[in-house]
């Protein structure tokens, strides 16, 4: 049995990935997700999505996976996007055809997982293609993990906001 060890945390352990600091991000947003457009030199647009901390202390985000919308927990402790079986099916993945021979260490113990590649992952105006993910048996809520976050120029917690910058 092939073993893949990932941490799929059900709490948010926020870390900052700061490559391009410089914009003042002190403005606050009123909704749970807001977008800001920054215009760096040469008229290039940099998309930024700001998530608001929920009452339970976590950050939730609406994500389009392969064109299907789903709510995920933003989890920097997860090494990859982790999809529940229901969300995987919603995204057009035939879970009956997947190989669940890999195992993952999760906050709830070891779980059977199948590695997949998602055609498209969209968070607001931030889009990534061909993103590594896992379908996790027994997972109730999908997690937006580091296979998405590590592709961004910035992931930072500022007060009660999680800032994602393309």
C-alpha positions in Angstrom: 0.0 0.0 0.0 1.4 3.4 -1.0 1.4 5.8 1.9 1.2 9.5 1.6 1.4 11.5 4.7 -0.4 14.8 4.8 -1.7 16.7 7.7 -5.4 17.4 7.2 -6.1 19.7 10.1 -9.6 20.7 11.1 -8.3 23.9 12.6 -6.6 26.7 10.8 -2.9 27.1 11.5 -2.3 30.3 9.6 1.2 30.9 8.3 2.3 33.8 6.2 3.9 33.5 2.7 5.1 37.0 2.0 7.0 37.5 -1.2 5.7 40.9 -2.3 4.8 43.1 0.6 4.3 46.8 0.1 0.6 47.5 -0.3 -1.2 48.9 2.7 -3.9 46.3 3.5 -5.4 48.0 6.5 -8.9 48.5 5.0 -11.5 46.1 6.3 -14.2 44.3 4.3 -17.8 44.0 5.4 -18.6 40.6 3.7 -17.0 37.3 4.5 -15.1 37.4 1.2 -14.1 40.6 -0.6 -11.8 41.3 -3.5 -9.4 44.2 -4.0 -7.7 45.1 -7.2 -4.2 46.5 -7.0 -2.5 48.0 -10.1 1.2 47.5 -10.1 3.5 49.1 -12.7 2.8 48.4 -16.4 -1.0 48.2 -15.8 -0.9 44.6 -14.6 -3.7 43.6 -12.3 -3.0 41.7 -9.1 -6.1 40.0 -7.7 -6.6 39.8 -4.0 -9.2 37.9 -2.1 -9.9 38.7 1.6 -11.6 36.1 3.8 -13.2 37.1 7.1 -12.9 35.0 10.2 -16.1 33.2 11.0 -17.6 33.1 14.4 -16.1 29.7 15.1 -12.6 31.1 14.5 -12.1 29.5 11.0 -11.9 30.9 7.6 -14.3 29.6 5.0 -14.2 30.2 1.3 -16.4 29.6 -1.7 -14.4 27.8 -4.3 -15.2 26.8 -7.9 -13.7 23.4 -8.7 -14.0 22.3 -12.3 -16.9 24.8 -12.6 -18.8 23.6 -9.6 -19.2 25.8 -6.5 -18.5 24.5 -3.0 -17.7 25.8 0.4 -14.3 24.9 1.9 -12.4 25.5 5.1 -9.2 27.4 4.4 -6.5 25.2 5.9 -2.8 26.0 5.6 -2.1 22.9 7.7 -3.4 20.7 4.8 -0.6 19.9 2.3 -3.1 19.7 -0.6 -6.7 20.4 -1.4 -8.7 17.7 0.3 -12.2 16.9 -1.2 -15.0 15.1 0.4 -16.5 12.3 -1.8 -19.6 14.5 -2.3 -17.6 17.5 -3.4 -15.5 15.4 -5.7 -18.6 14.1 -7.4 -19.9 17.6 -7.6 -16.7 18.6 -9.4 -17.2 15.9 -12.0 -14.8 13.3 -10.5 -16.0 9.7 -10.8 -15.1 8.4 -7.3 -15.9 4.8 -8.3 -13.0 4.9 -10.7 -10.4 6.3 -8.2 -7.7 4.3 -6.5 -8.0 4.7 -2.7 -4.8 2.7 -2.0 -2.9 5.7 -0.5 -3.3 6.6 3.2 -3.2 10.1 4.8 -2.7 11.1 8.4 -5.6 13.4 9.4 -6.7 15.0 12.6 -9.2 12.1 12.9 -6.7 9.3 12.2 -5.6 7.6 9.1 -7.9 7.9 6.0 -7.9 6.3 2.6 -7.2 8.9 -0.1 -7.0 9.0 -3.9 -4.8 11.5 -5.6 -6.4 13.6 -8.4 -5.6 16.6 -10.5 -8.2 19.3 -10.7 -8.6 21.0 -14.0 -9.4 24.4 -12.5 -9.7 25.9 -9.0 -11.1 29.4 -8.7 -11.3 31.6 -5.6 -12.8 34.9 -6.6 -10.7 36.2 -9.5 -7.7 33.9 -8.6 -7.6 30.9 -10.9 -5.2 28.0 -10.9 -5.2 25.1 -13.4 -4.0 21.5 -13.0 -3.9 21.6 -9.2 -3.0 18.6 -7.1 -5.7 17.4 -4.7 -6.9 14.3 -2.8 -10.3 12.8 -2.4 -10.5 11.7 1.2 -12.9 8.9 2.3 -14.9 9.9 5.4 -14.1 13.6 5.1 -17.2 15.7 5.7 -15.9 19.2 4.8 -13.5 19.9 2.0 -10.3 21.8 2.7 -8.5 24.4 0.6 -4.9 23.4 1.3 -1.3 24.3 0.4 -1.5 22.9 -3.2 -3.5 26.1 -3.8 -2.0 28.5 -1.3 1.6 27.8 -2.2 0.9 29.1 -5.8 0.0 32.6 -4.5 2.4 35.5 -4.0 0.9 36.2 -0.5 -1.1 34.4 2.1 -1.3 36.3 5.4 -3.5 36.7 8.4 -4.1 40.3 9.3 -6.3 40.7 12.3 -9.6 38.8 11.5 -8.8 38.6 7.8 -7.0 36.0 5.7 -5.5 37.8 2.7 -4.8 35.9 -0.5 -2.9 37.6 -3.3 -2.3 36.2 -6.8 
